[in-house]
């Protein structure tokens, strides 16, 4: 919990209250465009950041030149999808489904190419990611509305955690 909460109780209170106010103001019946305008940008940023992190972590893990090329192609496609999503050429559903599907395929391909026996749990996780990506890419309803609500709930809950931590820190400081 200490990693998500600041050490200063006043900062926790102020940011917590601001996040709760933002979540309430962003509800669909007040100002829905506050979050709706930024969903594509947030998802595009997350796709780019997670893809680059995976690439930087994986480039040293694989000594095989072919595995490195597959990983490079994956990050290039993921960054292209993130850019197309940011410029609103693609929808969130298509970009997210394609990235998840690509992740699963790349993992399976690299494990087969290296004849490497990975953990069975990682195999199952990547099989689920592959299946989920295919479902989202080909058949899922529009994820924009679902992500909208996930973001509002997450911001509200994080604001509540910060507010509670700030009040608790002030109470302990006075005692």
C-alpha angles and dihedrals in degrees: 000000000000090000093061097040127069121233093234111080094205091054089050092051096046096046092042094052091045091051092049090048091049091051092050094046090048094059113123095252095052114036109339094166092070092077100021092063093054103041094090092048093048093049092045091051091048092049091050095044096047092044093051091046091051091047094050091047095044101044091073094041096062119060093180114102093216092051089050091051091050090050091048091050090050094053091045092053092044091051090048090052090048092051092047090049092049090053089048094241091125130039123242091248094056095044096046093044092048093049093049092046091048091050092054094045093048093050092049092045095049093047090050093045093051093040083227122162105222127186113289090230091057089049091053092045092052091045088055090047089051092049094044090049092051091048094048093044097048110022115011123115118245109300095200094089093043092050089047091060094041090055094047093049093045093050091047093048093047090049090051091050091050092046092049091047091050093050091045092049091050091048091051092046093054093046 
